[in-house]
Amino acid sequence: MYKINNSIREAKFNGLQISKLAKTDTLEILSISMEKLAVFPKHSSPTDAQLVVLEGDISFHINNEIYSLKKEQSFSFPKDIEHWVEANDNSKFLIIR
């Protein structure tokens, strides 16, 4: 049976919240909710990834560069490169990898 998932809409802005929406052998989708000024610490992705901002304003730090991303923007980044994210406002985004 089909089911609607409201976890993105219902995610609270409380620090850093990470929820796995889907995972198969070839795809993973993560929903990230960040309270203003929260930091997603330095890490790397095991695969190339696409970040899609659903709401808010974040700074994506990678290779000593900062990319400012806002609602309805997307950003691609490669696997195995350390990066980190800072929320400039309450923000929600997806990581598709």
Phi and psi in degrees as GROMACS dihedral restraints (atoms count N, CA, C in turn):
[ dihedral_restraints ]
;  ai    aj    ak    al  type     phi  dphi    fc
    3     4     5     6     1   -82.3    20    10
    4     5     6     7     1   147.5    20    10
    6     7     8     9     1  -143.4    20    10
    7     8     9    10     1   136.0    20    10
    9    10    11    12     1   -88.6    20    10
   10    11    12    13     1   132.6    20    10
   12    13    14    15     1  -106.5    20    10
   13    14    15    16     1   119.7    20    10
   15    16    17    18     1  -101.7    20    10
   16    17    18    19     1    16.9    20    10
   18    19    20    21     1   -62.9    20    10
   19    20    21    22     1   -32.5    20    10
   21    22    23    24     1   -67.5    20    10
   22    23    24    25     1   -49.4    20    10
   24    25    26    27     1   -61.1    20    10
   25    26    27    28     1   -38.7    20    10
   27    28    29    30     1   -86.4    20    10
   28    29    30    31     1    -7.0    20    10
   30    31    32    33     1   -62.2    20    10
   31    32    33    34     1   132.1    20    10
   33    34    35    36     1   -88.2    20    10
   34    35    36    37     1   153.1    20    10
   36    37    38    39     1   -89.2    20    10
   37    38    39    40     1    92.8    20    10
   39    40    41    42     1  -142.1    20    10
   40    41    42    43     1    87.4    20    10
   42    43    44    45     1    66.6    20    10
   43    44    45    46     1  -130.6    20    10
   45    46    47    48     1  -113.0    20    10
   46    47    48    49     1   123.0    20    10
   48    49    50    51     1  -122.6    20    10
   49    50    51    52     1   130.5    20    10
   51    52    53    54     1  -125.0    20    10
   52    53    54    55     1   129.6    20    10
   54    55    56    57     1  -131.8    20    10
   55    56    57    58     1   133.6    20    10
   57    58    59    60     1   -87.4    20    10
   58    59    60    61     1   115.5    20    10
   60    61    62    63     1   -85.0    20    10
   61    62    63    64     1   -36.1    20    10
   63    64    65    66     1  -156.4    20    10
   64    65    66    67     1   148.9    20    10
   66    67    68    69     1  -152.4    20    10
   67    68    69    70     1   125.6    20    10
   69    70    71    72     1  -129.3    20    10
   70    71    72    73     1  -174.1    20    10
   72    73    74    75     1   -65.4    20    10
   73    74    75    76     1   -23.8    20    10
   75    76    77    78     1  -121.0    20    10
   76    77    78    79     1    -1.2    20    10
   78    79    80    81     1  -149.8    20    10
   79    80    81    82     1   141.8    20    10
   81    82    83    84     1  -138.2    20    10
   82    83    84    85     1   135.8    20    10
   84    85    86    87     1  -123.9    20    10
   85    86    87    88     1   122.6    20    10
   87    88    89    90     1  -112.2    20    10
   88    89    90    91     1   139.5    20    10
   90    91    92    93     1  -105.6    20    10
   91    92    93    94     1   125.3    20    10
   93    94    95    96     1  -116.6    20    10
   94    95    96    97     1   131.0    20    10
   96    97    98    99     1  -122.0    20    10
   97    98    99   100     1   128.5    20    10
   99   100   101   102     1  -131.0    20    10
  100   101   102   103     1   129.0    20    10
  102   103   104   105     1   -72.8    20    10
  103   104   105   106     1   149.5    20    10
  105   106   107   108     1   -49.1    20    10
  106   107   108   109     1   131.8    20    10
  108   109   110   111     1    76.6    20    10
  109   110   111   112     1    -0.8    20    10
  111   112   113   114     1   -69.6    20    10
  112   113   114   115     1   153.7    20    10
  114   115   116   117     1  -123.9    20    10
  115   116   117   118     1   132.2    20    10
  117   118   119   120     1   -92.6    20    10
  118   119   120   121     1   107.2    20    10
  120   121   122   123     1   -59.3    20    10
  121   122   123   124     1   163.3    20    10
  123   124   125   126     1   -53.5    20    10
  124   125   126   127     1   132.3    20    10
  126   127   128   129     1  -162.2    20    10
  127   128   129   130     1   179.0    20    10
  129   130   131   132     1  -135.0    20    10
  130   131   132   133     1   160.7    20    10
  132   133   134   135     1   -97.1    20    10
  133   134   135   136     1   140.9    20    10
  135   136   137   138     1   -73.6    20    10
  136   137   138   139     1   -13.8    20    10
  138   139   140   141     1  -140.3    20    10
  139   140   141   142     1   163.9    20    10
  141   142   143   144     1   -56.3    20    10
  142   143   144   145     1   147.4    20    10
  144   145   146   147     1  -141.7    20    10
  145   146   147   148     1   161.0    20    10
  147   148   149   150     1  -124.1    20    10
  148   149   150   151     1   129.3    20    10
  150   151   152   153     1  -106.5    20    10
  151   152   153   154     1   132.2    20    10
  153   154   155   156     1  -125.3    20    10
  154   155   156   157     1   116.5    20    10
  156   157   158   159     1   -81.4    20    10
  157   158   159   160     1   123.5    20    10
  159   160   161   162     1   -91.8    20    10
  160   161   162   163     1   -37.9    20    10
  162   163   164   165     1  -158.8    20    10
  163   164   165   166     1   154.7    20    10
  165   166   167   168     1    97.5    20    10
  166   167   168   169     1  -156.3    20    10
  168   169   170   171     1  -154.3    20    10
  169   170   171   172     1   119.5    20    10
  171   172   173   174     1  -127.3    20    10
  172   173   174   175     1   158.1    20    10
  174   175   176   177     1  -112.2    20    10
  175   176   177   178     1   122.3    20    10
  177   178   179   180     1  -103.3    20    10
  178   179   180   181     1   118.0    20    10
  180   181   182   183     1  -103.8    20    10
  181   182   183   184     1   121.3    20    10
  183   184   185   186     1  -154.1    20    10
  184   185   186   187     1   138.2    20    10
  186   187   188   189     1    50.7    20    10
  187   188   189   190     1    43.8    20    10
  189   190   191   192     1    59.6    20    10
  190   191   192   193     1    24.2    20    10
  192   193   194   195     1  -122.0    20    10
  193   194   195   196     1   153.9    20    10
  195   196   197   198     1  -121.2    20    10
  196   197   198   199     1   126.9    20    10
  198   199   200   201     1  -113.3    20    10
  199   200   201   202     1   121.9    20    10
  201   202   203   204     1   -87.5    20    10
  202   203   204   205     1   120.5    20    10
  204   205   206   207     1  -121.9    20    10
  205   206   207   208     1   133.9    20    10
  207   208   209   210     1  -124.0    20    10
  208   209   210   211     1   173.7    20    10
  210   211   212   213     1   -42.3    20    10
  211   212   213   214     1   133.0    20    10
  213   214   215   216     1    70.3    20    10
  214   215   216   217     1    19.7    20    10
  216   217   218   219     1  -108.8    20    10
  217   218   219   220     1   155.9    20    10
  219   220   221   222     1  -129.4    20    10
  220   221   222   223     1   162.0    20    10
  222   223   224   225     1  -151.5    20    10
  223   224   225   226     1   130.0    20    10
  225   226   227   228     1  -100.2    20    10
  226   227   228   229     1   142.6    20    10
  228   229   230   231     1  -145.5    20    10
  229   230   231   232     1   151.4    20    10
  231   232   233   234     1   -83.7    20    10
  232   233   234   235     1   161.0    20    10
  234   235   236   237     1   -68.7    20    10
  235   236   237   238     1   159.2    20    10
  237   238   239   240     1    62.9    20    10
  238   239   240   241     1    15.4    20    10
  240   241   242   243     1  -109.1    20    10
  241   242   243   244     1   122.2    20    10
  243   244   245   246     1   -63.9    20    10
  244   245   246   247     1   140.2    20    10
  246   247   248   249     1  -154.0    20    10
  247   248   249   250     1   167.4    20    10
  249   250   251   252     1  -151.6    20    10
  250   251   252   253     1   162.0    20    10
  252   253   254   255     1  -129.8    20    10
  253   254   255   256     1   139.8    20    10
  255   256   257   258     1  -123.3    20    10
  256   257   258   259     1   134.8    20    10
  258   259   260   261     1   -89.4    20    10
  259   260   261   262     1   120.4    20    10
  261   262   263   264     1   -86.4    20    10
  262   263   264   265     1   -14.6    20    10
  264   265   266   267     1  -153.7    20    10
  265   266   267   268     1   166.7    20    10
  267   268   269   270     1   -54.4    20    10
  268   269   270   271     1   127.4    20    10
  270   271   272   273     1  -141.3    20    10
  271   272   273   274     1   150.2    20    10
  273   274   275   276     1  -133.2    20    10
  274   275   276   277     1   137.5    20    10
  276   277   278   279     1  -150.9    20    10
  277   278   279   280     1   162.1    20    10
  279   280   281   282     1  -107.9    20    10
  280   281   282   283     1   145.5    20    10
  282   283   284   285     1  -114.5    20    10
  283   284   285   286     1   122.5    20    10
  285   286   287   288     1  -116.1    20    10
  286   287   288   289     1   119.1    20    10
